[in-house]
């Protein structure tokens, strides 16, 4: 099986990548079947950062070559994917976007738990409810279920609000007696 993947070149802190058709069993810098372009992330001109030989890439994909994830993104953004491969790429991007939203909900829930633990009057039930909500949000990340993650985050935030509502009003400080003026 042939993969279309990147081969790193360049020096330290100055990466440069060649996009090659390579046999799956070869290592990263192993034997190359054909050079299909290059990617230079350090080039200040955005139009010169990615150079792809579209006719050769389409030929290799037609022969059954599978692009790596990173190369798949490059090809998708360049409009070189067609048919099933393009639909799969679009679905993968959508799932990745939804997972990002789920991770943001997990962070919100974790922040609520941390805040609840800082509240002195929080009951153990409120803390446990918030921790349960964090676990539910974490479980929603892998299948990318945004609605469940958002619901869990809102439950954790509701537990935080309930804990803050049970805070006693601050006690007024006793007035200090003034010393008589001499």
C-alpha positions as CSV (number, residue, x, y, z in Angstrom):
1,X,0.0,0.0,0.0
2,X,1.2,3.5,-0.8
3,X,0.8,6.5,1.4
4,X,1.1,10.1,0.5
5,X,3.0,11.7,3.5
6,X,5.4,14.3,4.5
7,X,9.2,13.9,4.8
8,X,10.9,16.4,7.2
9,X,13.9,18.2,6.0
10,X,15.6,21.5,7.0
11,X,17.5,22.3,10.1
12,X,16.4,22.7,13.7
13,X,13.6,25.3,14.2
14,X,13.5,25.7,10.4
15,X,11.3,22.8,9.1
16,X,10.8,22.1,5.5
17,X,8.7,19.1,4.3
18,X,8.5,17.2,1.0
19,X,5.2,15.6,0.1
20,X,6.0,12.2,-1.3
21,X,4.3,8.9,-2.3
22,X,6.0,6.3,-0.1
23,X,5.4,2.6,0.6
24,X,3.7,2.2,3.9
25,X,6.5,-0.1,5.3
26,X,9.3,2.5,4.8
27,X,10.4,4.8,7.6
28,X,9.8,8.6,7.5
29,X,13.0,9.4,5.6
30,X,13.1,6.2,3.6
31,X,12.9,5.4,-0.1
32,X,10.5,7.7,-2.0
33,X,8.4,6.5,-4.9
34,X,7.7,10.0,-6.3
35,X,7.9,13.6,-5.1
36,X,4.5,15.3,-5.2
37,X,5.3,18.7,-3.8
38,X,6.6,20.5,-0.7
39,X,5.4,22.5,2.3
40,X,7.5,25.3,3.8
41,X,5.8,26.7,6.9
42,X,8.5,29.3,7.3
43,X,8.0,31.0,4.0
44,X,6.5,34.5,4.6
45,X,4.5,34.3,1.3
46,X,1.4,32.2,2.0
47,X,1.0,31.3,-1.7
48,X,4.5,29.7,-1.7
49,X,4.1,27.7,1.5
50,X,2.4,24.7,-0.1
51,X,3.3,23.6,-3.6
52,X,1.5,20.6,-4.9
53,X,1.8,18.7,-8.2
54,X,-2.0,18.2,-8.6
55,X,-1.8,16.0,-11.7
56,X,0.6,13.5,-10.0
57,X,-1.3,13.6,-6.7
58,X,-4.6,12.8,-8.5
59,X,-2.8,10.0,-10.4
60,X,-1.5,8.4,-7.1
61,X,-4.9,8.7,-5.4
62,X,-6.5,7.1,-8.5
63,X,-4.0,4.2,-8.0
64,X,-5.2,3.8,-4.4
65,X,-2.7,5.8,-2.4
66,X,-3.9,6.9,1.0
67,X,-2.9,10.4,2.2
68,X,-1.9,10.9,5.8
69,X,-4.2,13.1,8.0
70,X,-2.1,16.2,7.6
71,X,-1.7,15.7,3.8
72,X,-5.4,15.0,3.6
73,X,-6.1,18.4,5.1
74,X,-3.7,20.1,2.7
75,X,-5.3,18.3,-0.3
76,X,-8.8,19.1,0.9
77,X,-8.0,22.8,1.4
78,X,-6.5,22.8,-2.1
79,X,-9.6,21.1,-3.6
80,X,-7.8,18.0,-4.8
81,X,-10.0,15.5,-3.1
82,X,-12.9,13.9,-4.9
83,X,-15.8,11.6,-4.2
84,X,-15.7,9.4,-1.1
85,X,-12.4,10.7,0.0
86,X,-13.7,14.3,0.1
87,X,-16.8,13.3,2.0
88,X,-14.7,11.4,4.5
89,X,-12.4,14.4,4.9
90,X,-15.4,16.7,5.5
91,X,-16.9,14.3,8.1
92,X,-13.5,14.0,9.9
93,X,-13.2,17.8,10.0
94,X,-16.8,18.1,11.4
95,X,-16.1,15.5,14.1
96,X,-12.8,17.3,15.0
97,X,-14.7,20.6,15.3
98,X,-17.4,19.0,17.6
99,X,-14.7,17.4,19.7
100,X,-13.2,20.8,20.2
101,X,-16.5,22.1,21.4
102,X,-16.8,19.2,23.8
103,X,-13.3,19.8,25.2
104,X,-14.3,23.5,25.8
105,X,-17.4,22.3,27.7
106,X,-15.1,19.9,29.8
107,X,-12.9,22.9,30.7
108,X,-15.9,24.9,31.8
109,X,-17.1,22.1,34.0
110,X,-13.7,21.6,35.5
111,X,-13.5,25.3,36.3
112,X,-16.8,25.1,38.0
113,X,-15.6,22.1,40.1
114,X,-12.5,24.0,41.1
115,X,-14.6,27.0,42.1
116,X,-17.0,24.8,44.1
117,X,-14.1,23.3,46.0
118,X,-13.1,26.9,46.9
119,X,-16.5,27.7,48.3
120,X,-16.6,27.0,52.1
121,X,-20.4,26.4,52.3
122,X,-20.6,23.9,49.4
123,X,-22.2,20.7,50.5
124,X,-20.6,17.4,49.5
125,X,-23.7,16.7,47.3
126,X,-23.0,19.8,45.3
127,X,-19.3,19.0,44.9
128,X,-20.2,15.4,43.9
129,X,-22.8,16.6,41.4
130,X,-20.3,18.9,39.8
131,X,-17.7,16.1,39.6
132,X,-20.2,13.8,38.1
133,X,-21.0,16.4,35.5
134,X,-17.3,16.7,34.6
135,X,-17.1,12.9,34.1
136,X,-20.2,13.0,31.9
137,X,-18.7,15.8,29.8
138,X,-15.5,13.8,29.4
139,X,-17.4,10.8,28.2
140,X,-19.1,12.9,25.6
141,X,-15.7,14.0,24.0
142,X,-14.8,10.8,22.2
143,X,-18.1,10.3,20.4
144,X,-18.2,14.1,19.8
145,X,-21.7,14.6,21.4
146,X,-21.7,18.3,21.9
147,X,-25.2,18.5,23.4
148,X,-24.3,16.1,26.2
149,X,-21.1,17.9,27.0
150,X,-22.8,21.2,27.1
151,X,-25.6,19.8,29.3
152,X,-23.0,18.4,31.7
153,X,-21.1,21.7,31.8
154,X,-24.3,23.6,32.5
155,X,-25.1,21.1,35.3
156,X,-21.6,21.8,36.9
157,X,-22.2,25.5,36.6
158,X,-25.6,25.1,38.2
159,X,-24.1,23.3,41.1
160,X,-21.6,26.1,41.5
161,X,-24.4,28.7,41.5
162,X,-26.3,26.6,44.1
163,X,-23.1,26.4,46.3
164,X,-22.5,30.2,46.0
165,X,-26.2,30.9,46.8
166,X,-25.8,29.1,50.2
167,X,-23.0,31.4,51.2
168,X,-23.9,33.3,54.4
169,X,-24.0,37.0,54.2
170,X,-20.7,38.6,55.3
171,X,-20.9,39.6,59.0
172,X,-20.6,43.3,59.6
173,X,-17.5,44.2,61.4
174,X,-18.0,45.7,64.9
175,X,-17.4,49.4,64.9
176,X,-14.2,50.3,66.6
177,X,-14.6,52.7,69.5
178,X,-12.9,56.0,68.9
179,X,-10.3,57.1,71.4
180,X,-11.1,60.5,73.0
181,X,-9.2,63.3,71.4
182,X,-6.8,65.1,73.7
